[in-house]
Every structure is written in C-alpha cells, then in structure tokens.
Amino acid sequence: MKRQAGQILIGGGVYALALCLSAGTVKLALFVAAYLICGGDVLWRSAKNLRKGEWLDENFLMSLATVGAFVIGEYPEAVAVMLFYQTGEFFLHWALHRSRRSVRALLELQPDTVLVRREGDWRHVPAQSVEPGEVFRVKPGERTALDAVIQSGQSLVDTSALTGESLPKQATPGEELFAGVIVLDGELELKALRPYAASAVAKILELVENASAKKTPTERFITRFARWYTPAVVAAAVLTAFVPPLIWPDALLKVWVYRALIFLVISCPCALVLSVPLGFFGGIGAAARRGILIKGSNSLEGLAKGSVMVFDKTGTLTQGRFSVSAVYPAEGFSKQQLLEIAAYAESASSHPLAQAIVQAYGKEIDRSRISQVHEKAGAGVWARIDGREVFAGRKDASDAAALAFAVPPQQAHTEVFVTVDGHAAGVLALADTVKKDAAAAIAGLKTLAFDQTVMLTGDRAETAASVAQQTGVEQVYASLLPADKVRIVEELLNNKRPGTAVLFAGDGINDAPVLARADVGIAMGALGSDAAIEAADVVLTDDQLSKIPQAVALSRFTLHIVKQNIWFSLLVKAAVMALGVLGMANLWEAVFADVGVAVLAVLNSLRPLVYKK
C-alpha cells in the first residue's frame, strides 16, 4: 500500500508539473514519466497476461486505450486515466486492510497462551506449542485453548459456545472438553488430546482463510464482462479504422484511424473497474462506522439479497446471563424474605444461578449471619443462616417432605427451591433474558420483506417457545445438536427463493459450522467465540441485533448504487462511442465518457458513507 501511495503522489506531482508547462519536449517527457509511474504496473500485468494468452481483461484494454491516447497526442487524458485507476485500487486495498485489521483486533482479546507442566514446573507457553499428552491447567474464568480430557479437579463449565445450553454443567475427571469451554468455579488439570492445529477451532479458521478470496457475483460479472467487452471493442476499433476507407473512396485512412483511437479512449472501462469496488468500499465503510464489520464485498452483496433470517438463541437473541424473573414465597414468607434467605445461602457460590440471585437481592451480605456452608455441585447449597438450616437448589436434591409447593406454570424458567428447617419457603424462577432490541430487530427484518425468521437452539422447547413469543420469531427448532443446525440451514438454503440468501446470526463455537454454511454468517463480536468471529462474514462489534436490519438496508442501498454506476457507465459510453464513430464527438466528449464518467461514478459510490436511513 505504501508503494502504491507513493506511485500516486509522485505520478500526480509529475503530472501536475507537466500541466503547468508550455508545449515542448520537457512537457512531453514529464507526461511520459507520469504515465509510466502511474501505469507501469498495469502495462506490466497486461504484457504478462499477453504472454500467457490471457489478454481479455481490463489491464489490456486500459493499456491499449491509454497508449492510443498517446498516439493521437492526448497525453493529459492518458495519464489521468492511469492516475484515477491507481487511486481506486489504493482505496480498495486500504478498505480491505482496515476490515481485516478490525477483525484481528477483536480476536486478540482472547487468550492465546496455556499454563503447561514441563520438567516439574508450570510454564506459560503459546497454545500452538502444546503437544498431545502434555498436561495443562485452566483456572476459573479462563477458556480451554485445546481439546483435552480432565485429569484432576472438577468445575462447572460453560459449554454454551458449544451446545447452546444456557445452564452450565458439572465437569469431572475423565470427561473430554473441547477448545472454547469456559471453566467457572474450579481449577482443572487437563491432558491435551490433539495439537492446536488439529482442534475444531483451528480447522474452522483454516477453512475461513481459504474462502476469504471469493469475489462477489457483481465483481465476477465485471470480469466476465471484460472478457467479451475487450475483444469486442478492439474488433470494433479495427473495423472503424480500416473498413470505411476500403468502402468509400473519399474516406481518409488517417481520419478513421483517429476516430478508432478516440473510440478506444472512450471504451476504457475504468469507470466500471473503479466504481464497482469503490461502491462496495463505501458500503463497508459506512457499516464499520455503525459497528458492523463486513468482511468484503461478497458478504455485503449477500446481505442485500437476504430473505431468510436464522438466529441462534443463547447469546444471540438472549443475553446469555440469568436473572430472577419471579419469586413465589410459601405461606409465612414474603417475597423479600424469600429472596434474602436465598441470597444469603447462595452468596458463597460461584454458580451463575447463585450470582443472579445475589444480584437480584442487591444488598450487602452480612457474613456473620452465615455458618456451615456446604455446596454440592449440580444439587444446591446447604447453609446455617441465623441458626436456621437453609437449602437452596434443585427440588430433588432435598429430602424435605414439604416440597409439594406448587409454582404457577411458566413457559421457560429454571427453578431454585428454598427450604428453611425442612419446610418449604418458596421457589425462585430464573430465566435467560431476551435482548432489549431483539423484537425490534425482527420487526425491522419483516419491514424489509424477509420471507422467514427462524430460531435454532439446543435448549428445551418450552424455553425456545417463550423466547420466540417475546421476540416475534416465526419458526422454532429446539433441542438441537450442532449437526442438526447445519442440516436445518441446508434445508432452508435448498428451499429459498432463487436469487435470495439465507442469513444466520450466532455467537458460539457450535455456531461456526452454521455460520460458514449459511450464505452470510453474522457473529456477535463482543461476546462471541473466536471461531464464530472468524467463520462469520459479518461481525457485530457490540452484539446489538438491531444492527442486522441496518446492515441489510445499507447493503441494499449500496448494491443499488453499484448497479446505477454500471448502467450509467455503459449507457454514456455506448452513446459517445456511437457519436465518435460517426465523427460527431471530439476528444473532449471522449474524455468525459472516460474520465468524467469515472469521476461521477466514483462520487456516486461514496454515497453509502453518508447514508442516513
């Protein structure tokens, strides 16, 4: 990029100096120098392609047209064409660099080292250097970097990134954990099963890298267009130069060769070559300002064609965090008393449900009131509070005979039963809360004429139905494994309308295969896993679902601008080329049809940057 910027600055400076001089050898020499500085690499690529027999591209046509401009003495126009072309290429490369750098910055937030036991000592080493069979340690709050089996220790682990289940599970020795699992409340020693490069996450990253060079259908159209457009205009120019003098006795060869060269100057496709990628750049830049990272023009065009929107549930439609949704006290207890008792009992636990209860209580815990705390993983907490025996946990974990306490039916909640001295005190209902903007996002997609909104989750059907009711999702699939999600998305891909796209939004490692399989994958960048962010085509840096309809609307606007540029360029060029052949257009019209149209198309391409809707 620095080299290209230098070409533009130096070439532009030499060009400006040449324009300031009066006619003469020095002026011509400066024009030639500026042309070679700006367009030398285009000429070189064109020559290499000719040697390979691959001359049907924009490099050849631009070279032929600009050399033709030199032949007819229009040196400023020849240099201007190359200068505009290099400027457009520079902005395109800069945009891609910015996009990749932003995604890399997100990924660097994740740890990439492992605490490994080597030669009797524990050492921090890069995850890539750990060999199968080596033992490494993961502390509470840390994420496993490798696929491994637990050697010692036990802990609650957050597997929501892998299974979509919002409730953590207990992990014990002998159990296998994949990369990406978060250890919550206990230290684990694990034995690596396979090297980092062979983990599921690494394979997904490799898959994404190999697929990153895809062109958009519109850009492929420009390439295909150039393959027939280039020989067509060259053949037309040859016919224009030599056929009229052979047919009409008074037709001068010099005049028709001049017209043919003007025809070639007009036919240069730089307006298309510049405006299409710059149009996508404008859309990508405008999206980035809104916290939407789009990894290239292919992804932007896919967004514009979206007709089916598929969501993961946990961490995407919901917060992925529990909160107390209802308090049901038994006779003799108030809601506040029940919440206080439960909060004191759970205050020593690091379980997400316990933390949610303490947070709901919202007051400082007086530790002097608590004694004899005992927690059993997966069951609950037993504690003596103010001299009374208190239990908070699962209903079947207590031997109290008074737990026939009836809770009003709810569609989706996790229950924490509370007893005091063996008698029922009540029940707390906790739920994973729906994101505030989820319903608005889905309503926005419906206004954009989406055919379907679908939710896929590994959670229970009751939980999924509750979330769907709150958000407005039309179709729900629950109790799914990652492979089931891929299968359903493939069915949606097979049944979509022709020319449309299936979009998928998710945040976990288990979502990565679906993100890669969908036409456009959208990842939650703030809380999402490395694998999801890498596999996705679009990353929402702040996890706001309302950004999805914004991204779709902006993408459609951008694609509309790109199509405007294509038709505007073709129609103006066709008109002026026809006038040029008839001798009714001079070089100024030719320059307008070439450089002028390119400038107008480029300016039009920047409209997405000021898009307000």
Secondary structure as GFF3:
##gff-version 3
##sequence-region A 1 613
A	DSSP	alpha_helix	2	20	.	.	.	ID=ss1
A	DSSP	alpha_helix	25	52	.	.	.	ID=ss2
A	DSSP	alpha_helix	58	71	.	.	.	ID=ss3
A	DSSP	alpha_helix	75	107	.	.	.	ID=ss4
A	DSSP	beta_strand	113	118	.	.	.	ID=ss5
A	DSSP	beta_strand	121	126	.	.	.	ID=ss6
A	DSSP	three_ten_helix	127	129	.	.	.	ID=ss7
A	DSSP	beta_strand	135	138	.	.	.	ID=ss8
A	DSSP	beta_strand	148	152	.	.	.	ID=ss9
A	DSSP	beta_strand	155	158	.	.	.	ID=ss10
A	DSSP	alpha_helix	160	163	.	.	.	ID=ss11
A	DSSP	beta_strand	169	171	.	.	.	ID=ss12
A	DSSP	beta_strand	176	177	.	.	.	ID=ss13
A	DSSP	beta_strand	182	183	.	.	.	ID=ss14
A	DSSP	beta_strand	188	192	.	.	.	ID=ss15
A	DSSP	three_ten_helix	196	198	.	.	.	ID=ss16
A	DSSP	alpha_helix	200	211	.	.	.	ID=ss17
A	DSSP	alpha_helix	217	247	.	.	.	ID=ss18
A	DSSP	alpha_helix	253	267	.	.	.	ID=ss19
A	DSSP	alpha_helix	270	289	.	.	.	ID=ss20
A	DSSP	beta_strand	292	294	.	.	.	ID=ss21
A	DSSP	alpha_helix	297	304	.	.	.	ID=ss22
A	DSSP	beta_strand	306	312	.	.	.	ID=ss23
A	DSSP	pi_helix	313	317	.	.	.	ID=ss24
A	DSSP	beta_strand	318	329	.	.	.	ID=ss25
A	DSSP	alpha_helix	335	346	.	.	.	ID=ss26
A	DSSP	alpha_helix	352	361	.	.	.	ID=ss27
A	DSSP	three_ten_helix	367	369	.	.	.	ID=ss28
A	DSSP	beta_strand	370	376	.	.	.	ID=ss29
A	DSSP	beta_strand	380	385	.	.	.	ID=ss30
A	DSSP	beta_strand	388	393	.	.	.	ID=ss31
A	DSSP	three_ten_helix	395	397	.	.	.	ID=ss32
A	DSSP	beta_strand	414	420	.	.	.	ID=ss33
A	DSSP	beta_strand	423	434	.	.	.	ID=ss34
A	DSSP	alpha_helix	438	447	.	.	.	ID=ss35
A	DSSP	beta_strand	452	456	.	.	.	ID=ss36
A	DSSP	alpha_helix	461	471	.	.	.	ID=ss37
A	DSSP	beta_strand	475	477	.	.	.	ID=ss38
A	DSSP	alpha_helix	482	495	.	.	.	ID=ss39
A	DSSP	beta_strand	501	506	.	.	.	ID=ss40
A	DSSP	three_ten_helix	509	511	.	.	.	ID=ss41
A	DSSP	alpha_helix	512	517	.	.	.	ID=ss42
A	DSSP	beta_strand	520	524	.	.	.	ID=ss43
A	DSSP	alpha_helix	530	535	.	.	.	ID=ss44
A	DSSP	beta_strand	538	540	.	.	.	ID=ss45
A	DSSP	alpha_helix	547	581	.	.	.	ID=ss46
A	DSSP	alpha_helix	587	591	.	.	.	ID=ss47
A	DSSP	pi_helix	592	596	.	.	.	ID=ss48
A	DSSP	alpha_helix	597	605	.	.	.	ID=ss49
A	DSSP	three_ten_helix	607	610	.	.	.	ID=ss50
###
